[in-house]
Amino acid sequence: MLTLGVVLLHDNARLHSAAVTQQLQACFQWEVFDHTPYSPDLVLSDFHLFPALRKWLGGRSFNTNDELQDTVTTWLNRQAATFFAECIGKLEHWYDK
């Protein structure tokens, strides 16, 4: 299913449900999956990104916010495409549930 084109999964936030956004999605023929108003199982950052980041940051301390931001940005940039592909695979599993 994910190889057939662009599929969007987003909540019903005002920016996502705005007429301009919906027109753009229709123009590009992007499919939009239904998303419950609150579904923590489908929040990519909660079940894939943050646990890995939390594990990597474990035990470290930072003197400034800039130092923390630089460290997190560096970590994100170092993640291989497989890290993010694995996340999408997990999303597909949770969505099917």
N, C-alpha and C positions, 0 to 999 in steps of 0.2 A: 504493500500500500504506500509506503513512504517513498518508493522509487517512481511513482506515477506523476509526481509534480510537487508543488509547494503545498504543504499542509500547515496551517497555523493553529496553535493552541494558545489562547490567551483568555483572560477573564473578561468580565463585562465592564471594565473600567471605562470611564467616559471617553478617553482617547481611543479605545479599541472599538467602541460602539458608535462613534461619531459618524455622521453621514459621509463625510469626506473619506474616512478610513474604509467604510464599507464599499464606497464607489471604487476606490483604488483596488480593493480585493476583488471586486467583480470584474474590473477592467483587465486584471492580470489572470483572472480565472483561478484564483487561489481558493482552496477549500479551507473552511474554518471549522474545526472540531468544536462541538458543544463542550462547555466547561461549566461545572457546577459553580455557584457563587463562591464557595470556599471548599477547596479540595486539596488538603495538604499532601495527599499522595501524589499529586501531579505537579508539585512545585519542585522544579529541577534543582534549584539551589538547596532545598531542604534535604533531599534524599541522596544527592550525588556530590554536588559541589562543596557544600559546607562541611560535611563529615571529613572529606579528604583534606580540605584546607585546615580544619581544626586539628587534625592529626599532624599535619606538617608544621603548624605553628606551635604545637604543644611545648610548653616549658620555656618559650622565648618571651622576652620582654622588650619593649620599645620605649625610647625616650621621648619621641615626638609622634604626632599623627602622620607627618610626612614620611617618617621612617617606616611606619607600619604600612602606609599606602604604597610606598615603593616596593616593599617586600612582597605584598600581596600581588601587585601588578607583575612583578618579576615571576612569581610562582605561576600566575595565570598564563603568562606568555610562554612559559617553559612546558606547559602541558601539551602532550602530543595530540594529534587529531583523534587518536584512538580513545583518549580520555573522554572527549566530548561525544564521540560516536557511541561509546558504551553508555553514556548518559541517555542518549536518544533511544537506544535499545531498551533501557530500563523504563523509559517513559512509555514506550509502546506496550510493554508488559503491564504496567500499572493502569494504562488507559483501557486495555482490554478487560481488566478485572472489573 
